[in-house]
């Protein structure tokens, strides 16, 4: 059964999610990759505020392609998420609760999810055009000089993802591997 959720998520909604849950997100999701995350952390270290409110919110690790005529956004497939690991704790301290990307993360990152009661979701790589269909509005927020990696505010409807790591320390990747090694 797919859980339909509206962002930002409440603490109860986050705590109820388990690795392996399928979700459809609606609401606001911000885009940011490693270059933007580096700038975010620099702002925070200077005592400045982030250019958007991430409390209870979601960041999608994506560098979308330009929109073709009649579309809000181009292909919007996830990028490998491990590059955000060094910046993740600073973002979670600011209230970030949902991170969306692809691929495994470090043990330290997974421990932070438990500590800050946050979750990591996997979007489906190779389905970039389909993911683009769930994005109903796209607005540039900052760092235009980063091109495709600029920070954008997306309004999404039924954005499909799978909970990969949850607030209890469960790991869908490890569980999947164990299942096939039996």
C-alpha positions as CSV (number, residue, x, y, z in Angstrom):
1,X,0.0,0.0,0.0
2,X,1.3,3.4,-0.9
3,X,1.3,6.1,1.8
4,X,0.1,9.4,0.5
5,X,1.9,12.3,2.4
6,X,1.7,16.1,2.2
7,X,4.9,18.0,2.9
8,X,6.1,19.3,5.3
9,X,5.7,16.2,7.3
10,X,4.7,16.0,11.0
11,X,7.0,14.3,13.5
12,X,4.4,11.5,13.8
13,X,4.3,10.9,10.1
14,X,8.1,10.7,10.0
15,X,8.3,8.4,13.0
16,X,5.6,6.1,11.4
17,X,7.6,5.6,8.2
18,X,9.6,2.3,7.9
19,X,12.3,1.2,5.5
20,X,10.5,-0.4,2.5
21,X,7.4,1.8,2.7
22,X,6.3,3.2,-0.6
23,X,5.2,6.9,-0.5
24,X,3.7,9.5,-2.8
25,X,4.7,13.0,-1.7
26,X,2.7,16.1,-2.5
27,X,3.7,19.7,-1.5
28,X,6.9,21.5,-1.7
29,X,10.3,19.9,-2.3
30,X,13.6,21.9,-2.7
31,X,16.3,20.7,-5.1
32,X,20.0,20.9,-4.0
33,X,23.1,19.0,-4.8
34,X,26.6,19.1,-3.3
35,X,27.7,22.6,-4.5
36,X,24.5,24.1,-3.1
37,X,24.9,22.2,0.2
38,X,28.4,23.5,0.6
39,X,27.1,27.0,0.3
40,X,24.3,26.3,2.7
41,X,26.7,25.1,5.4
42,X,28.9,28.1,4.8
43,X,25.9,30.4,5.4
44,X,25.1,28.6,8.6
45,X,28.7,28.8,9.8
46,X,28.5,32.6,9.2
47,X,25.4,32.7,11.4
48,X,23.1,33.5,8.4
49,X,19.8,31.9,7.4
50,X,19.2,29.5,4.6
51,X,17.5,31.0,1.5
52,X,14.4,28.8,2.2
53,X,12.6,27.3,5.2
54,X,13.5,23.6,5.4
55,X,11.9,22.8,8.8
56,X,10.0,19.6,8.4
57,X,10.7,19.7,4.7
58,X,12.3,17.8,1.9
59,X,15.3,18.2,-0.3
60,X,15.6,16.2,-3.5
61,X,19.2,15.6,-4.8
62,X,18.6,16.4,-8.5
63,X,20.0,18.5,-11.3
64,X,17.0,18.7,-13.7
65,X,17.4,19.2,-17.4
66,X,15.8,22.3,-19.0
67,X,12.1,22.1,-19.6
68,X,10.9,21.3,-23.1
69,X,8.0,23.4,-24.5
70,X,4.8,22.8,-22.5
71,X,6.5,21.3,-19.5
72,X,7.4,22.7,-16.1
73,X,10.7,20.9,-15.9
74,X,12.8,18.5,-17.9
75,X,14.0,15.1,-16.8
76,X,14.5,15.1,-13.0
77,X,16.2,11.9,-12.0
78,X,18.0,11.5,-8.6
79,X,21.7,11.9,-8.2
80,X,24.0,9.8,-6.0
81,X,23.4,11.0,-2.5
82,X,26.6,10.1,-0.7
83,X,28.2,13.4,-1.8
84,X,25.8,15.2,0.6
85,X,26.8,13.2,3.6
86,X,29.4,15.8,4.9
87,X,26.7,18.5,4.9
88,X,23.7,16.5,6.1
89,X,24.0,17.1,9.9
90,X,24.1,20.9,9.5
91,X,20.9,20.6,7.4
92,X,19.2,18.3,9.8
93,X,20.0,20.6,12.7
94,X,18.1,23.2,10.8
95,X,15.0,21.0,10.7
96,X,15.4,19.1,7.4
97,X,13.4,15.8,7.8
98,X,13.3,14.2,4.3
99,X,16.1,13.7,1.9
100,X,15.5,12.1,-1.5
101,X,18.1,10.7,-3.8
102,X,19.6,7.4,-4.9
103,X,22.2,5.0,-3.6
104,X,23.6,4.0,-0.2
105,X,24.8,6.5,2.5
106,X,27.4,6.2,5.2
107,X,26.8,4.7,8.6
108,X,27.4,8.1,10.2
109,X,24.6,9.5,8.0
110,X,22.2,6.7,9.0
111,X,23.0,7.4,12.7
112,X,22.1,11.1,12.1
113,X,18.7,10.1,10.8
114,X,18.0,8.3,14.1
115,X,19.4,11.2,16.1
116,X,17.4,13.9,14.3
117,X,14.3,11.8,13.5
118,X,14.6,12.1,9.7
119,X,14.3,9.8,6.8
120,X,16.1,9.1,3.5
121,X,14.0,8.2,0.5
122,X,15.1,6.7,-2.8
123,X,13.7,7.9,-6.0
124,X,13.8,5.6,-8.9
125,X,16.9,6.1,-11.1
126,X,16.2,5.8,-14.8
127,X,12.7,7.2,-14.4
128,X,13.6,10.8,-14.8
129,X,11.0,11.7,-17.3
130,X,8.3,10.1,-15.3
131,X,9.4,11.9,-12.1
132,X,9.2,15.1,-14.1
133,X,5.5,14.5,-14.6
134,X,4.9,14.7,-10.8
135,X,6.4,18.2,-10.7
136,X,3.7,20.7,-11.2
137,X,5.6,23.9,-10.6
138,X,9.3,24.8,-10.6
139,X,10.8,28.1,-9.3
140,X,14.4,29.2,-9.1
141,X,15.3,30.1,-5.5
142,X,19.0,30.8,-5.5
143,X,22.5,30.0,-6.9
144,X,21.5,30.4,-10.5
145,X,25.3,30.3,-11.3
146,X,25.2,26.6,-10.6
147,X,23.0,25.9,-13.7
148,X,21.2,22.6,-13.4
149,X,22.4,22.4,-9.8
150,X,20.7,25.7,-8.8
151,X,18.3,25.5,-5.9
152,X,14.7,25.3,-7.0
153,X,11.3,25.1,-5.2
154,X,9.2,22.3,-6.7
155,X,5.6,21.8,-6.1
156,X,5.0,18.1,-6.5
157,X,2.0,15.9,-6.7
158,X,2.2,12.1,-6.1
159,X,6.0,12.1,-6.3
160,X,6.8,8.4,-5.8
161,X,9.7,7.2,-3.6
162,X,10.6,4.4,-1.3
163,X,11.7,4.8,2.3
164,X,15.3,3.5,2.4
165,X,16.5,4.5,5.9
166,X,14.1,5.3,8.7
167,X,14.2,6.9,12.2
168,X,14.7,3.4,13.8
169,X,17.9,2.7,11.9
170,X,16.4,0.2,9.5
171,X,18.2,-0.1,6.1
172,X,16.3,-1.3,3.1
173,X,19.5,-1.9,1.1
174,X,20.9,-4.2,3.9
175,X,17.6,-6.0,4.3
176,X,17.4,-6.6,0.5
177,X,20.9,-8.0,0.4
178,X,20.2,-10.3,3.4
179,X,17.1,-11.6,1.8
180,X,19.0,-12.8,-1.3
181,X,22.0,-14.2,0.6
182,X,19.8,-16.7,2.5
